[in-house]
């Protein structure tokens, strides 16, 4: 993706907030912040806190990361794919799209597992990948392109995560993000014919 990008403030803010939250929740005693960013606290049932007005919990798990490799890889993909989409579709679309991906991914993960103990930008990243991939189905004129090896590598990683060999992974978040991203990208590209 050697392309010239215009300023992409939403991507910058997503990376900056994620890195800041990572530093605060992993290298200091900010358990309160960590718990506030989960989709729900373990001692509550269901999405009771969201129902009580804590709406931010639907998307804030995307800012939680559980190790250096987790944050590094998610931020590299967010930077690469996010800047591409934000440059092509604009900051308003991109910001709304990231929020939609985050909510869909987080609800899928929580809905399938019942546990609020997950986080990371990877559900969003798979949605971004899916969007660019979906845009590219037969539409090179839209300015979205992924190297085939990138798609293969991401799909192999996706499958490997499902094996359980890599530890606890938010696989349902990855799946929801990928499905929403591919669908949205394909429909968007099809509507421009």
Secondary structure per residue as TSV (DSSP state, phi and psi in degrees):
chain	resnum	aa	ss	phi	psi
A	1	X	-	360.0	60.3
A	2	X	-	-83.3	84.9
A	3	X	-	-133.0	152.1
A	4	X	-	-80.4	129.2
A	5	X	-	-111.6	142.0
A	6	X	-	-81.0	178.4
A	7	X	-	-60.3	133.4
A	8	X	-	-125.5	80.4
A	9	X	H	-65.6	-35.7
A	10	X	H	-65.7	-42.9
A	11	X	H	-61.4	-44.0
A	12	X	H	-59.1	-46.4
A	13	X	H	-64.4	-41.8
A	14	X	H	-59.4	-45.1
A	15	X	H	-66.9	-45.6
A	16	X	H	-62.1	-45.1
A	17	X	H	-65.4	-43.1
A	18	X	H	-60.7	-45.4
A	19	X	H	-65.5	-41.7
A	20	X	H	-62.3	-45.6
A	21	X	H	-64.3	-40.3
A	22	X	H	-58.7	-47.1
A	23	X	H	-61.8	-44.2
A	24	X	H	-68.6	-39.1
A	25	X	H	-88.4	-16.1
A	26	X	H	-108.6	-25.4
A	27	X	S	-119.6	15.5
A	28	X	S	-145.5	179.5
A	29	X	-	-97.2	62.1
A	30	X	-	-106.2	54.6
A	31	X	H	-62.8	-32.5
A	32	X	H	-61.7	-43.3
A	33	X	H	-63.4	-46.2
A	34	X	H	-54.6	-50.4
A	35	X	H	-65.0	-33.9
A	36	X	H	-68.6	-27.4
A	37	X	H	-90.1	-12.6
A	38	X	S	-65.6	157.5
A	39	X	S	-63.3	-26.1
A	40	X	S	-167.1	160.4
A	41	X	-	-89.8	143.1
A	42	X	T	-54.8	-31.7
A	43	X	T	-78.2	-8.3
A	44	X	S	-98.1	150.8
A	45	X	-	-94.6	141.9
A	46	X	T	59.6	-149.4
A	47	X	T	-102.1	41.9
A	48	X	H	-54.7	-41.5
A	49	X	H	-68.7	-37.1
A	50	X	H	-63.1	-43.7
A	51	X	H	-61.9	-25.7
A	52	X	T	-89.3	12.5
A	53	X	T	105.4	-3.0
A	54	X	-	-86.1	62.9
A	55	X	G	-61.8	-30.9
A	56	X	G	-54.9	-26.9
A	57	X	G	-62.8	-18.2
A	58	X	G	-69.6	-26.4
A	59	X	T	-120.5	-19.4
A	60	X	G	-67.6	-19.7
A	61	X	G	-57.5	-20.6
A	62	X	G	-64.1	-19.3
A	63	X	G	-88.8	-8.6
A	64	X	-	-90.3	130.9
A	65	X	-	-134.4	147.2
A	66	X	-	-114.7	27.2
A	67	X	S	169.2	163.2
A	68	X	H	-62.8	-46.3
A	69	X	H	-62.9	-36.9
A	70	X	H	-58.8	-50.9
A	71	X	H	-70.4	-40.5
A	72	X	H	-61.9	-52.1
A	73	X	H	-66.3	-40.9
A	74	X	H	-63.8	-38.2
A	75	X	H	-73.4	-36.0
A	76	X	H	-61.7	-45.0
A	77	X	H	-70.0	-37.3
A	78	X	H	-62.4	-44.2
A	79	X	H	-63.2	-47.3
A	80	X	H	-68.8	-56.8
A	81	X	H	-74.0	-39.1
A	82	X	H	-63.0	-44.5
A	83	X	H	-63.5	-37.6
A	84	X	H	-61.3	-49.2
A	85	X	H	-68.3	-45.3
A	86	X	H	-62.8	-38.9
A	87	X	H	-65.7	-35.0
A	88	X	H	-86.2	-35.0
A	89	X	H	-109.7	-11.9
A	90	X	-	96.8	159.3
A	91	X	H	-69.5	-36.6
A	92	X	H	-65.3	-49.6
A	93	X	H	-58.7	-49.2
A	94	X	H	-61.0	-44.7
A	95	X	H	-60.6	-44.8
A	96	X	H	-65.7	-39.1
A	97	X	H	-63.6	-44.1
A	98	X	H	-61.9	-43.3
A	99	X	H	-61.8	-43.5
A	100	X	H	-62.4	-44.2
A	101	X	H	-62.7	-42.4
A	102	X	H	-63.3	-47.7
A	103	X	H	-62.4	-46.7
A	104	X	H	-60.7	-45.3
A	105	X	H	-64.4	-45.8
A	106	X	H	-67.4	-41.0
A	107	X	H	-65.8	-38.8
A	108	X	H	-63.4	-46.4
A	109	X	H	-63.0	-47.2
A	110	X	H	-66.6	-42.6
A	111	X	H	-61.8	-36.2
A	112	X	H	-84.1	-28.9
A	113	X	H	-106.5	-26.7
A	114	X	-	74.3	3.6
A	115	X	-	-110.3	134.2
A	116	X	-	-84.5	-0.7
A	117	X	-	-85.4	70.4
A	118	X	-	-150.8	164.5
A	119	X	-	-176.0	175.9
A	120	X	-	121.2	160.1
A	121	X	S	-88.5	1.1
A	122	X	H	-67.5	-30.5
A	123	X	H	-63.0	-40.7
A	124	X	H	-66.8	-43.8
A	125	X	H	-58.9	-44.4
A	126	X	H	-65.9	-31.2
A	127	X	H	-67.5	-40.1
A	128	X	H	-64.9	-44.9
A	129	X	H	-57.7	-47.7
A	130	X	H	-60.7	-39.8
A	131	X	H	-63.8	-49.6
A	132	X	H	-63.0	-42.6
A	133	X	H	-61.9	-46.7
A	134	X	H	-63.7	-36.6
A	135	X	H	-64.4	-32.6
A	136	X	T	-81.4	-8.3
A	137	X	T	-63.0	91.3
A	138	X	T	75.1	12.6
A	139	X	-	-129.5	66.1
A	140	X	G	-66.1	-18.2
A	141	X	G	-70.9	-11.9
A	142	X	G	-85.4	-6.8
A	143	X	S	82.2	14.6
A	144	X	-	-112.5	125.5
A	145	X	-	-151.0	139.7
A	146	X	-	-122.4	140.9
A	147	X	-	-66.7	137.4
A	148	X	H	-54.9	-38.6
A	149	X	H	-64.6	-31.7
A	150	X	H	-64.9	-46.6
A	151	X	H	-62.9	-46.2
A	152	X	H	-61.0	-47.0
A	153	X	H	-60.0	-44.2
A	154	X	H	-66.2	-37.0
A	155	X	H	-73.2	-34.3
A	156	X	H	-65.8	-43.1
A	157	X	H	-61.5	-42.6
A	158	X	H	-56.4	-49.3
A	159	X	H	-65.4	-41.6
A	160	X	H	-60.9	-38.8
A	161	X	H	-59.6	-36.3
A	162	X	H	-70.1	-17.3
A	163	X	T	-72.1	-22.8
A	164	X	T	87.6	-4.7
A	165	X	T	-68.5	-20.1
A	166	X	T	-98.1	7.3
A	167	X	S	93.2	-166.5
A	168	X	S	-70.8	122.2
A	169	X	-	-128.8	144.5
A	170	X	-	-81.6	68.6
A	171	X	H	-63.9	-33.9
A	172	X	H	-70.6	-31.0
A	173	X	H	-66.5	-44.0
A	174	X	H	-58.3	-45.9
A	175	X	H	-63.9	-47.6
A	176	X	H	-62.7	-44.2
A	177	X	H	-59.9	-46.2
A	178	X	H	-62.4	-45.8
A	179	X	H	-63.4	-47.9
A	180	X	H	-62.9	-43.7
A	181	X	H	-63.2	-48.8
A	182	X	H	-62.3	-46.0
A	183	X	H	-61.3	-47.4
A	184	X	H	-64.2	-44.0
A	185	X	H	-63.4	-44.3
A	186	X	H	-65.7	-46.2
A	187	X	H	-63.6	-42.2
A	188	X	H	-61.8	-44.0
A	189	X	H	-67.2	-40.0
A	190	X	H	-64.9	-34.1
A	191	X	T	-72.6	-13.3
A	192	X	T	-95.5	7.0
A	193	X	-	-76.7	360.0
